[in-house]
């Protein structure tokens, strides 16, 4: 790779690759005009005295312009919409850091990479993280932008390669066990499947998750596929839920599917997830034209910056929070549907911590009546919550699941009435 020696070129040109090797620099005309204008204004504003000549030399150094464009980018970040100046600043800084990124990748790849990953793909994946790097960089506290970027690019590449290797090494079944419903939904939507197909795939995955033995899922990224008994359970759950009248997911779902069909769907989902999380890299180095926005077309989406594990954890945390809020609202409504006696008994038992004997004395009834009414109130809440879980969370009910829901309900009742006291 031939280094750039011209200031204008350093902030307006991008590396071009051919056969996974650097093939020279491509100048973005829009960025070049921008730098020419800015440097001309800077020079014009200086008087040609010996003192200001030294200042002009400093003003026109790479470090000066790196800080200048970084501050311009930071200022534009506070605006409600990306401005032309922000896009220009990002373009200049992405061009400026091309050489730093190249040598960071060149130095790091042999340490953590395999022959299956191309140099140009690694380069494009790392340079796409420039916005994240700029957000973390503090020009007033840290060394130069290039020095900071050199370390940051190496760390980003190591992280990217390790995450991708983790995904590549996971079997289809291990990957499916790691997924959240929201991530899988996004993947299927991105794949362009119809709404009915998406519901079929999601139902298949839900049945797989419900039936897959936890002991086998604990094997990590190498866990094998379901055995014959598990496949039978998955098929039975799918066909039962798909054929239910008034299916909340979709009334047009295929029923009577075979294990072979479900296995095909599940493997297709795993492959779609791999492609969704690690799509093919789009080059930043296609020669741009003279149009004002040409260079932006080649910039990939850099907003998704979390590793797979962090992404899934965050999604699952968000889902759990939303589900908990929905469950709390549902149970509060369900309590309101109980008769007056049932509501009063729950309050006396959980909020006032009274025994059944004390409750019977206060209400002027027999103790067995209190016991029967209290058990009936809890039974009604358990039945209502179980149905809600089945219809809203798509949970298949079994004796073990109902027992877990019962424990959850008991904990919630204690917490709910304790906070009300």
N, C-alpha and C positions, 0 to 999 in steps of 0.2 A: 504494500500500500504506500503510495506516494503522499507524504504529508503536505498539507496546505501551508503556504507561506504568506499568502495575501490576506489581509484583515477582512476585506469584503467577502472573499471566498469562504473564509472560516465560518462566517455567520449566514451563508446563503447556499451552501452546496452539500450534497448528500452522497454517501458511498453507494456505488452501484455494484452488484454482484453478478458474476457469470460463472456457471459451473462451480458454484460454492467458493469462488475466489473473488477478491476485490478486483473490479475492472474499471477503476477510475472514479472521477467525481462528476456529478450532474448538478449544474447550477439551476436553482429556482429563480426565474427572472423577477418574480414579485419580491422575493426576499432581497435579491441583489439591489433592486431599485430602492427598497426601503433603507438598506444600509448606506447606499450612496447618498441618499438624501440626508440621513442623520449625521453622517460624518462630515458632509459639506456644511451643514448648519453649525456643527461643533467648531469646525475650522474657521468659518466666517465670523463666528462670535468671539474669536480670540484676536488680540492685537499682536503684531509681529515683533514684540520686544523679546529680549533674551529670557526674561523671567516667564513670560507667557508662552514662549516656545517650549519650555520644559513642561508646562502644564498641558499644552496641546499634545505633546508626546505621550504624557500620562493618560490624557483623556481618550486618545486613540488606541490605547493598548487593549489587548484581549480581555484582561481582567476588568478594566473599566466597563467595557461594553457588556461583559457577562453580568456584572452587577446591575448595570443600567437596564438590561432587558429583564433580569430577574425581578427587579423592583417594579418595572412596568407590568409584568405578568401578575405579581402579587396585588398591585393596585386594582387591576382589572378583575381579579378574582372576587372582589367585594361587590361587584356589580351584579344586578339580578340576572342579566343575560350576558353571555360571552360577547365581548366587543371585538372589533377589527384589530385594535391594538393588542388585546390579549392573544388573539390568534397569531398575530405577527410575532409577538414576543416568544410564544411557544415554538413557532417555526424557527426563529433565529437560534434559540437555545438548543433545540433538537439538532440543528445543523452544527452548532458549535461543539456539541458533545459527541459527535460521530467518531472522531479519532479515539477519544477516551474510551468509548464503548467498545470499539474494535479491539483495542489492546487489552481491555479487561476480559473480554470473551476469549481472546487468543491465549491469555495467561491462565484462565480458570478452566476452560473446557477439558484439557487433558487430565485434570485432577478428579473431576466428578462425572464426566460424560461418557457415553458409549458411542460406538461407530454408527449407531442408528440415527443419531441426531446431527443434522447438518450445521455447519458454522453459520451460514446465513440465517437459518431459522432461529438459532440462539441469539444472534445479533438483533434480529427484528423483535424478538420477544423482550429483550432487555431494553432496547431503545424506546419501546412503547411505554416504558415505566417512567419516562422523563417527568410527566406531571406529578407523579408521586414523589419523586426525588426533589422536585422544586418546592413542593409543599413542606418538606422536612428541612430543607437547606435554610440556614440563617446567615446571610452575608455579613452581618455585624459581629458574629461570634465565631464562626467556623473558618477554616482555611479557604483557599480558593475553591471555586465551583468545580474545577476539573479535579482537584485533589479529593474533594468530597465525593464526587461522582465516581471516581475510580474505585473507591472502596464500596460504595453503594451498588454499583453495577455488578461487581464480583459477588456480593451477597445475594443480590436478586437472582443472578444466574444460578448460583448454587441451589437456592430455594426452588426456583422453577424446575430445574432438572430433577431434583429429588422428589418433588411432588408428582411430576409427570412419570417418573420411574415407578413411584408407588402405585399410581393408577394403572400403568402398563402391567405391573406384576400382579395386581389383584385379579383373581378369577372373576368371571361374570357374576357368580353368586356372592362373593365377598363384596363386590362393588354395589350390588343391589341392596345388600344388608346395610351399607353405609349411607344410603340415600335418604333424603327427606321427601315427603310427598310434594312439597312446593318445588323443589329442584327438579324432580321428575316431571312435574306438570309443565314447567318452563321448557324442559328438554323436548317433550312431545309436541308442544306448541311450535317450537322452533323447527321441528322436523316436518311440519306441514301436514300432520295427520288430521283427519276429520274429527269433529267433536265426539262422535260415537266411537271411533277407534281409540281416541284418547281415554275415554271412560272404560273401554274394554281392557286396555293395557293397565290403567291404574287399578282396576278391580283385580286383575291377575296379580299385580305386584302386592296389593293389600293381602290377598289370600296367601301368597308366598310368604310374606312377612309373618302372618298369623300362624301359619302351619310349620314353618321351618324351626327345627329344634334349637333352642338357645345354646345348648351344649356344643352343637356343631358350628353355630355362628361364632363361638368364642375362639375358633381356630385361626382367626385373623384373615389375612389376605389369601390364604391357600385353601379355604374351606371348599369342600366338594359340593356338587349339586345334590338336590333332594334324592332320597332313596325312594323305592317303590311305594312304601307306606306313606311317606310324606307327599308324594305326587298324588296318591289317591285322595288324601285329605285336601290338597289344594284344588283338585278337580271338583271334588264334592262341594266345597265351599263356594267355588266360582259358579258352578251351575245352579246351586241353590239360590244364591243372591241374584244372579242374572235373570233367573226365571220368576222372581218374586213379582207379583202384581204391584203396579205402582212403584217400581224401583226408583228410588230417589235420584240415582245417578243418570239413568237413561233407559227408557222403556224399550229401546231397540237393540239392546245388547244381545250378542250371540249366546245361545244356550247350548248345552250338550257338547261342549268342546272337549277335546281329548288332552291328555297329558302332553302329547307331542306338540299340539298347537300352543299350549301355554308355555312350554319350554322355548319354542321359537319366539314367541312374543317377548319373554323375559330376556332372552339373549339379545334380541334386537334392541330392547330398551338399554341394556348395558352398553352396547356398541354406540347407540345414539348419545348416551351420557358422556362417553369418552370423547366423541367428536364435539359435543357441546362445550365441555370444559376446556379442551385443548384443540381448537379449530386450526385449520391451516393458516399459516401466517401470511398476511398480505403485505407486500413489499412497500417500504417507504421510499424506495429509490427509483421508481419509475420516472422517467424524464417528464417534468412538468412543463406545461405550455406557458404562455404569457398571460392567461386569464387570471383574474385576481384571486380566485378561490381554488385554482387547480391543485395546489400543494396539499390542501386539506383533504382532498378525496382519498389520498393514500394513507392518511393517518388512521390506524386501527382504534377500536374502542378500548380505552385504557381504564375504564371506571371499575371493572371487576379486578380488584387487586388482592383479594384474600386467597390464601391457600385453600385447597379443597376441604381440609379438616375444619378450618375456621369458618368457611362458608356454610358447611353443613351444620356446624354447631350453632352458628348465629341463626340460621333458618329454623332449626329445631327449637331454639330458645324462643324465637318470635312466635312460632306455631303454638308452643306450650302456653305462652302467656295469653295468646288470643283464645285458645281453647279453655284455659282456666277462667278467663273473664266470661266467656259464653256459658260455661257450666255454672258459675256462681249466679249469673242472671237467671238461668233456667231453674236452679234449685230454689232461689228466692220466690220465683213465681209458683213453683210446685208447692211450696209451703203455704202460700196464699190460697191454694186450691183445697187444702185440707179443711175439715170441719173445725168449728171453734174449739171443741174438746181436744182434737189432735194438736192444734197449734198451741193451746195452753199447756198441754202435757209436755211438749217439746221444750217450751220455754222454762217450765219449772224444773225439768230434768237437766237440761244442758246449761241454762243460764243461772238458775238459782241453786243448782247442785243438790236438789232434794232427793231423798229416797222415795221409793214408791209408797211406803207406809205414810211418810209425811205428806205426800201429794194426795193420798186418799183421804187423809184427815182434813186437809184444806178444802178439797172439793166435795167432801161429804158423801163419798162413794166407797164401795168395797175395794180392797187392794187388788183383787183379781181383775176387777174392771179396769183399774189403772194399767195393770200389766198388759191386758189384752188390747186396750186402746192405744197404748204407747207402741206396742209391737206392730199394730196395724198401721199406725202413722209412718213408722220407719219402713215397713214393707211397701207401702204405697210410694214413698219417695224412692226406694231402691228400684222398684219396677219402672217408675217414670224415668229415672236416670239411666237405667239399662237400655230402655227403648231409645232415649235421646242419644246415647253413645252409639247405638247400632245405626241409627238413621243419619246422624250428623257426622260422627267420626268414622263411620264405616267399619266398626268393630264387630267381629263375629262373636256372638255370645256362646260361652261354654260355662261349665260349672266353675272352672278356675277363674275365668274372666269375671263372672258374676260375684265370686268371692272377693276378688280384688276391688271391684266397684263398691261392694258393701263396706270394705275397710276404708276406702276413699271417702265414702259418704259419712261414715262415723267420724273420721278426722275433720271433715268439713263442718259437720254440725257442731262439734265442740269448738272449733275455731270461730265459726259464725256467731254463735250465741255468746262466746266469751268476749268477742269484740263489741257486742251489743250491750254488755252489762256495764 
